[in-house]
């Protein structure tokens, strides 16, 4: 009789919730798989970690990880994570969500968490549209791309997420794609060990909704595009990595020396005033 063998990463996942809800060809599973592989390589304690997500396809990831996780309201993953980190500063807190959740309704929260240097690891899975709610135009939809709300092509310039993150003060900024799994794992290892506000954008296929409207209806179509057009340029000026150019620039763009975080300043002040004293 053959014995069932446990997958080496099974302990990091809530296997009773599998199979997952993501469409065939979606890249979110690859991103989540790279994240748990990074945890495994580092030997991190799941009891000292937490994941916060917002609404959207990527936001469902919080339901599959075997750690304390929170599926918050639309656009509010970052402020929830800020509160969690302040209450439990010993935790490694990851925000795992999508481009719409983090940079449309949640954009203002991103700005202020980055400028404060909150000790959060923000992973944004960018599939260029609101995939879960019907494929509408989003803040990162490429110029000319078709969506349900731009059937004749998008007229708006997409947000350059690495440039946005760097300009807000992020301590670490990178962009990879779901094709670059090994790079992703190494990147996630770095941010999980780094103190401060870290931002990683992962470009990911959405064949079911975005892809079929833009001549990429199969899961491999956008992966082939990534293979043909991506160019690694580590520490490139983030103002030059916008997606409206022939080459898709990926890599690690910002990696500052560790500096005082928002949580450091809060707890320092608390120690100084001794909960009710005067400065």
NUVEXSE-858629 format. One record per residue (C-alpha): x, y, z. Coordinates in nm, 3 decimals. Last residue first. Layout:
# residues N
+---------+---------+---------+
:       x :       y :       z :
+---------+---------+---------+
:       X :       Y :       Z :
...
+---------+---------+---------+
# end
This chain:
# residues 279
+---------+---------+---------+
:       x :       y :       z :
+---------+---------+---------+
:   0.756 :   6.501 :   2.777 :
:   0.474 :   6.460 :   3.025 :
:   0.362 :   6.142 :   3.198 :
:   0.056 :   5.942 :   3.099 :
:   0.192 :   5.621 :   2.956 :
:   0.560 :   5.648 :   3.052 :
:   0.614 :   5.966 :   2.849 :
:   0.954 :   5.858 :   2.723 :
:   0.874 :   5.490 :   2.685 :
:   0.564 :   5.573 :   2.483 :
:   0.769 :   5.813 :   2.270 :
:   1.024 :   5.541 :   2.193 :
:   0.740 :   5.300 :   2.118 :
:   0.592 :   5.537 :   1.861 :
:   0.927 :   5.623 :   1.703 :
:   1.032 :   5.261 :   1.664 :
:   0.688 :   5.175 :   1.521 :
:   0.724 :   5.445 :   1.256 :
:   1.057 :   5.295 :   1.156 :
:   1.409 :   5.419 :   1.211 :
:   1.643 :   5.335 :   0.926 :
:   1.773 :   5.024 :   0.755 :
:   2.007 :   5.096 :   0.467 :
:   1.819 :   5.154 :   0.146 :
:   1.735 :   4.894 :  -0.118 :
:   1.568 :   5.058 :  -0.418 :
:   1.532 :   4.931 :  -0.776 :
:   1.541 :   4.552 :  -0.751 :
:   1.456 :   4.408 :  -1.091 :
:   1.215 :   4.453 :  -1.380 :
:   1.195 :   4.684 :  -1.680 :
:   0.931 :   4.584 :  -1.933 :
:   1.084 :   4.684 :  -2.267 :
:   0.877 :   4.839 :  -2.545 :
:   0.753 :   5.131 :  -2.338 :
:   0.434 :   5.222 :  -2.159 :
:   0.505 :   5.014 :  -1.847 :
:   0.692 :   5.284 :  -1.661 :
:   1.046 :   5.191 :  -1.551 :
:   1.227 :   5.516 :  -1.622 :
:   1.109 :   5.720 :  -1.320 :
:   1.230 :   5.426 :  -1.111 :
:   1.594 :   5.504 :  -1.191 :
:   1.740 :   5.156 :  -1.244 :
:   1.883 :   4.988 :  -0.935 :
:   1.873 :   4.643 :  -1.097 :
:   1.795 :   4.642 :  -1.466 :
:   1.643 :   4.308 :  -1.561 :
:   1.478 :   4.318 :  -1.905 :
:   1.132 :   4.181 :  -1.974 :
:   0.995 :   4.186 :  -2.331 :
:   1.024 :   3.834 :  -2.470 :
:   0.988 :   3.628 :  -2.153 :
:   0.715 :   3.856 :  -2.014 :
:   0.522 :   3.829 :  -2.343 :
:   0.558 :   3.451 :  -2.331 :
:   0.414 :   3.457 :  -1.977 :
:   0.133 :   3.676 :  -2.113 :
:   0.032 :   3.409 :  -2.362 :
:   0.095 :   3.110 :  -2.134 :
:  -0.238 :   3.133 :  -1.951 :
:  -0.439 :   3.152 :  -2.272 :
:  -0.663 :   3.439 :  -2.385 :
:  -0.385 :   3.688 :  -2.469 :
:  -0.535 :   3.893 :  -2.754 :
:  -0.627 :   4.187 :  -2.530 :
:  -0.986 :   4.115 :  -2.433 :
:  -0.905 :   3.750 :  -2.360 :
:  -0.614 :   3.851 :  -2.141 :
:  -0.790 :   4.092 :  -1.906 :
:  -1.072 :   3.860 :  -1.794 :
:  -0.982 :   3.490 :  -1.814 :
:  -0.614 :   3.534 :  -1.903 :
:  -0.520 :   3.740 :  -1.595 :
:  -0.141 :   3.716 :  -1.606 :
:   0.077 :   3.863 :  -1.328 :
:   0.318 :   4.151 :  -1.286 :
:   0.457 :   4.137 :  -0.930 :
:   0.517 :   4.469 :  -0.756 :
:   0.725 :   4.456 :  -0.439 :
:   0.720 :   4.724 :  -0.169 :
:   0.911 :   4.730 :   0.159 :
:   0.844 :   4.974 :   0.443 :
:   1.104 :   4.920 :   0.714 :
:   1.313 :   4.637 :   0.858 :
:   1.446 :   4.377 :   0.617 :
:   1.440 :   4.002 :   0.678 :
:   1.103 :   3.936 :   0.516 :
:   1.196 :   4.186 :   0.244 :
:   1.509 :   3.996 :   0.143 :
:   1.351 :   3.651 :   0.146 :
:   1.068 :   3.786 :  -0.067 :
:   1.319 :   3.908 :  -0.327 :
:   1.500 :   3.573 :  -0.333 :
:   1.169 :   3.394 :  -0.386 :
:   1.064 :   3.641 :  -0.655 :
:   1.392 :   3.604 :  -0.842 :
:   1.339 :   3.228 :  -0.849 :
:   0.980 :   3.270 :  -0.970 :
:   1.054 :   3.507 :  -1.259 :
:   0.751 :   3.411 :  -1.471 :
:   0.512 :   3.558 :  -1.213 :
:   0.676 :   3.891 :  -1.286 :
:   0.925 :   4.102 :  -1.090 :
:   0.932 :   4.457 :  -0.959 :
:   1.129 :   4.590 :  -0.665 :
:   1.127 :   4.870 :  -0.407 :
:   1.285 :   4.872 :  -0.060 :
:   1.296 :   5.155 :   0.192 :
:   0.981 :   5.314 :   0.052 :
:   0.985 :   5.695 :   0.076 :
:   0.676 :   5.811 :  -0.114 :
:   0.885 :   5.879 :  -0.427 :
:   1.007 :   5.520 :  -0.421 :
:   0.656 :   5.377 :  -0.406 :
:   0.525 :   5.596 :  -0.690 :
:   0.827 :   5.523 :  -0.907 :
:   0.787 :   5.148 :  -0.841 :
:   0.412 :   5.173 :  -0.919 :
:   0.426 :   5.363 :  -1.248 :
:   0.056 :   5.451 :  -1.268 :
:  -0.100 :   5.385 :  -1.605 :
:  -0.163 :   5.666 :  -1.854 :
:  -0.535 :   5.696 :  -1.922 :
:  -0.704 :   5.653 :  -2.263 :
:  -0.769 :   5.278 :  -2.230 :
:  -0.892 :   5.109 :  -2.547 :
:  -1.222 :   5.093 :  -2.734 :
:  -1.394 :   4.871 :  -2.476 :
:  -1.264 :   5.087 :  -2.186 :
:  -1.506 :   5.000 :  -1.903 :
:  -1.511 :   4.625 :  -1.975 :
:  -1.139 :   4.638 :  -2.047 :
:  -0.931 :   4.698 :  -2.358 :
:  -0.570 :   4.814 :  -2.341 :
:  -0.474 :   5.134 :  -2.525 :
:  -0.257 :   5.270 :  -2.244 :
:  -0.180 :   4.993 :  -1.997 :
:  -0.418 :   4.931 :  -1.704 :
:  -0.231 :   5.025 :  -1.383 :
:  -0.493 :   5.248 :  -1.216 :
:  -0.777 :   5.014 :  -1.312 :
:  -1.025 :   4.972 :  -1.600 :
:  -1.290 :   4.711 :  -1.528 :
:  -1.251 :   4.335 :  -1.560 :
:  -1.573 :   4.214 :  -1.404 :
:  -1.544 :   4.225 :  -1.026 :
:  -1.266 :   3.973 :  -0.966 :
:  -1.026 :   4.091 :  -1.236 :
:  -1.021 :   4.461 :  -1.159 :
:  -0.752 :   4.533 :  -1.419 :
:  -0.379 :   4.534 :  -1.494 :
:  -0.294 :   4.199 :  -1.328 :
:  -0.065 :   4.357 :  -1.067 :
:   0.000 :   4.142 :  -0.762 :
:   0.114 :   4.392 :  -0.499 :
:   0.328 :   4.263 :  -0.212 :
:   0.365 :   4.507 :   0.079 :
:   0.605 :   4.405 :   0.357 :
:   0.534 :   4.638 :   0.649 :
:   0.753 :   4.816 :   0.904 :
:   0.595 :   5.159 :   0.868 :
:   0.839 :   5.399 :   0.706 :
:   0.619 :   5.700 :   0.782 :
:   0.642 :   5.809 :   0.416 :
:   0.547 :   5.456 :   0.304 :
:   0.247 :   5.421 :   0.536 :
:   0.131 :   5.767 :   0.429 :
:   0.138 :   5.708 :   0.055 :
:  -0.007 :   5.357 :   0.074 :
:  -0.308 :   5.478 :   0.273 :
:  -0.383 :   5.734 :   0.004 :
:  -0.373 :   5.469 :  -0.266 :
:  -0.624 :   5.232 :  -0.106 :
:  -0.925 :   5.314 :  -0.328 :
:  -0.703 :   5.307 :  -0.636 :
:  -0.348 :   5.197 :  -0.555 :
:  -0.370 :   4.911 :  -0.305 :
:  -0.708 :   4.758 :  -0.391 :
:  -0.679 :   4.813 :  -0.764 :
:  -0.321 :   4.688 :  -0.790 :
:  -0.387 :   4.373 :  -0.589 :
:  -0.322 :   4.247 :  -0.237 :
:  -0.077 :   4.086 :   0.003 :
:   0.016 :   4.302 :   0.304 :
:   0.277 :   4.119 :   0.510 :
:   0.333 :   4.170 :   0.883 :
:   0.637 :   4.016 :   1.055 :
:   0.518 :   4.020 :   1.415 :
:   0.719 :   4.151 :   1.714 :
:   0.553 :   4.491 :   1.687 :
:   0.215 :   4.348 :   1.795 :
:  -0.018 :   4.642 :   1.859 :
:   0.172 :   4.878 :   1.629 :
:   0.205 :   4.607 :   1.364 :
:  -0.166 :   4.531 :   1.379 :
:  -0.258 :   4.898 :   1.352 :
:  -0.035 :   4.945 :   1.046 :
:  -0.176 :   4.625 :   0.894 :
:  -0.533 :   4.757 :   0.925 :
:  -0.418 :   5.085 :   0.767 :
:  -0.257 :   4.886 :   0.481 :
:  -0.543 :   4.645 :   0.408 :
:  -0.806 :   4.919 :   0.387 :
:  -0.861 :   4.950 :   0.013 :
:  -1.168 :   4.724 :   0.007 :
:  -1.248 :   4.579 :   0.348 :
:  -1.014 :   4.338 :   0.525 :
:  -0.925 :   3.971 :   0.487 :
:  -0.707 :   3.910 :   0.793 :
:  -0.450 :   3.639 :   0.850 :
:  -0.292 :   3.466 :   1.146 :
:  -0.081 :   3.195 :   0.987 :
:  -0.148 :   2.888 :   0.778 :
:  -0.185 :   3.074 :   0.449 :
:  -0.487 :   3.004 :   0.229 :
:  -0.740 :   3.266 :   0.337 :
:  -0.492 :   3.551 :   0.314 :
:  -0.447 :   3.473 :  -0.055 :
:  -0.804 :   3.583 :  -0.135 :
:  -0.685 :   3.943 :  -0.158 :
:  -0.504 :   3.862 :  -0.480 :
:  -0.839 :   3.820 :  -0.659 :
:  -0.990 :   4.133 :  -0.509 :
:  -1.062 :   4.287 :  -0.169 :
:  -0.787 :   4.362 :   0.081 :
:  -0.522 :   4.143 :   0.240 :
:  -0.339 :   4.119 :   0.571 :
:  -0.088 :   3.844 :   0.647 :
:   0.061 :   3.770 :   0.988 :
:   0.388 :   3.624 :   1.117 :
:   0.533 :   3.530 :   1.455 :
:   0.327 :   3.214 :   1.494 :
:   0.443 :   3.114 :   1.145 :
:   0.799 :   3.086 :   1.276 :
:   1.047 :   3.158 :   0.998 :
:   1.285 :   2.894 :   0.864 :
:   1.435 :   3.136 :   0.611 :
:   1.405 :   2.888 :   0.325 :
:   1.052 :   2.794 :   0.432 :
:   0.936 :   3.156 :   0.450 :
:   1.082 :   3.218 :   0.103 :
:   0.902 :   2.907 :  -0.023 :
:   0.581 :   3.045 :   0.128 :
:   0.618 :   3.367 :  -0.074 :
:   0.713 :   3.188 :  -0.396 :
:   0.398 :   2.975 :  -0.371 :
:   0.190 :   3.288 :  -0.311 :
:   0.331 :   3.445 :  -0.628 :
:   0.283 :   3.127 :  -0.830 :
:  -0.076 :   3.097 :  -0.705 :
:  -0.139 :   3.459 :  -0.805 :
:  -0.029 :   3.401 :  -1.164 :
:  -0.369 :   3.311 :  -1.311 :
:  -0.344 :   3.053 :  -1.591 :
:  -0.647 :   2.853 :  -1.474 :
:  -0.868 :   3.081 :  -1.261 :
:  -0.814 :   3.135 :  -0.888 :
:  -1.058 :   2.989 :  -0.635 :
:  -0.820 :   2.757 :  -0.452 :
:  -0.850 :   2.381 :  -0.419 :
:  -0.793 :   2.386 :  -0.127 :
:  -0.945 :   2.521 :   0.193 :
:  -0.856 :   2.212 :   0.400 :
:  -0.496 :   2.266 :   0.290 :
:  -0.460 :   2.577 :   0.502 :
:  -0.105 :   2.640 :   0.387 :
:   0.240 :   2.673 :   0.544 :
:   0.249 :   2.313 :   0.671 :
:   0.186 :   2.188 :   0.317 :
:   0.514 :   2.329 :   0.187 :
:   0.706 :   1.999 :   0.191 :
:   0.403 :   1.816 :   0.042 :
:   0.295 :   1.538 :   0.276 :
:   0.328 :   1.188 :   0.141 :
:   0.039 :   0.946 :   0.113 :
:   0.163 :   0.596 :   0.177 :
:   0.137 :   0.340 :  -0.099 :
:   0.000 :   0.000 :   0.000 :
+---------+---------+---------+
# end
